[in-house]
Amino acid sequence: MTQISDIELVQGCVDQNRFYQKKLYERFARKMLAVALSYSRDSYEAENIIQESFIKIFDHIKRYQPTGSLDGWVRRIVVNTATDYYRKKKRIKFSEVNIDDEAYHIGTLDFDSFAVKDILEAVQELPEGSRMVFTLYAIEGYTHKEIGETLEISVGTSKSQFSRARMLLQEKLKKNEQRESKRFL
Amino acid sequence: MSNENLNDFYNQNRFNQKLRERIDGYEPELSDSLWDRIEHDLVRKESKGKRAVWMVYLLAGLLLVSGAGIYYLANENHKLAEKVKDKSTTVETLKGGEIPSRVYEMPETTVKVERNPSQATQSAVETRHTVPAATNPTPSEAIYQNPTFAEEAPIELNPFRTAEGLVYPADLPVQSTEAPVRLVGSPVPGSPDAIAISGKDLAPIALTPKTRFVNPIQENIINKGAIDPRITPYIGISSDLGSTRQLVSGPLAWQFGQEHPLIYKSNGLNVGVLFRNGLSLESGLRITITGSELWYDFMVRDNRDTLPIGAIADSIVSGARHDVNRQNWTDVPILVGYRYRLNSHWSLNAQTGVTYSMINGFSGVEPTQSFSKMDKAGSSVPQPFKNYWSLNLGVGLGYQLGHHWMVDLQGNYRRGLTKMNASNLPNHPNRLMEVVNARIGIKYLIR
């Protein structure tokens, strides 16, 4: 079966054709769920973000410009929805962090030795504020200035939250690694 | 930058890049119900859009019908005024010695009727009756209501022919202060009836002795001036059957989605007035019950069990045919309407207005075994609903049965203007009532 082109898919969605809407969903939903998982506490919240995102996507698909990639456009909506989701609920709490970013040295961590599922679970266990900053910086490639504007926090807070998140993440993954290795001893 | 910091920078970028690569290539499994939920939201959004379009069409239709009705009435009134103005009826002062067959003394608001004693076989009858010009009966209702005559011999005003056709005496302007006068119709040129329209043959009023039933309401209320004869009060009863649902919105609406329709039953008493021009005002009292006898396939979702429902006083069920979430309301409608008469029996009716609904009670029956989940709605839960306002729109057909009775069949749409959920349940999503129903009713016209 021939793959439906992006233009055809977008046009079908603009026409509110349910077939094309489902095809768009099938093409991007799983990939976007991975993105949403890194912003949320659990898969249940992530699915809510995906649900809200796809409604927005179908609402605004007329505005999509074919000059950019459809994948990137869909991803941006998911990220925006995820940040909005928490910001609207005013649930993000940025706890006080006393970490000197310059003083903290990044150790080497071999991601290849972990399953993505485990990495995401470790990310989800991060405190909400740290998790948001960490995901936006490390995965989406936002600058601290952009994160500050998005989450309405200062650049300094963004940096310290990121450092804290990175430290916590490494600790969690190492702990998990040790636990796993003990299991096989 | 020191070597240590350079290393950090390098490590950080490597860290981010590795993480991004791993997550980008990851495609976790989706729950089967996710698309269903998205599709459900899409359907709701689309139907909202369609409903808005229909509302616009309906309002435009109502405006068009109202406009046409007002134009028609204004036009008819104008025609009638022209007809009266052009009527070629002359008023002549009687010469001395001439005895008319009937004499009319017509001061501004007084009609004096006398019989010529030489011709009368009955005893002479004389009365004075106040008839404001504006309240003259219309041609179609030419029965002259004279309270003084009513007991002995009610009289009828018979029409007579002029150049323009039949003229009803009641239509003639009552303005002369010169008495006595004689009304003379103009002959119709070339008409075989011309000869019939002259002199004493033209007797606009024939006293027709007639025994008739005296309506006590007419006699004791209308004739005594308690009710303006230009309006017709009515009382009636009506019964509604239809469907209602609660439109859910708000931050937690996703937990509830679109509530499925409930059965809607309502019985009420209505009172109102019908104006001569077809406009009406109506109010009343209705007892409304919404229940879930027709509740089926309500919000079957895999993840409902995991929701932090708390004390939300709503029934969350999967299954069919359960008698839960029964609400009892008292509704007070305030409606304006327009009734367009198609003929002597049938009429088209349109109504709009607002209804104030007051919650009387709410109950949730204990769940049966087929419920997968249900909140303990009932005595242990605070009242989840509050009074609300809604907008009414209705169109229907009326059938006149005799002089006093009218049967109405009407389709109604009602939509909440204010939220119906109580504030003591912060988790409860915002709800607006929406009702579609068919109404059958009967009215008694007091006239």
Interface residues (C-beta under 8 A of the other chain):
Chain A: Q16 R18 Q21 K22 Y25 A29 R30 K31 L33 A34 V35 L37 S38 S43 Y44 E47 N48 I50 Q51 E52 F54 I55 F58 D59 K88 K89 E102 H105 I106 G107 T108 L109 F111 D112 V116 K117 I119 L120 Y137 A138 I139 G141 R166
Chain B: E4 N5 N7 D8 N11 Q12 F15 N16 K18 L19 R20 R22 I23 D24 G25 Y26 E27 P28 E29 L30 S31 L34 W35 R37 I38 E39 D41 L42 K45 E46 P251 W254 N303 T306
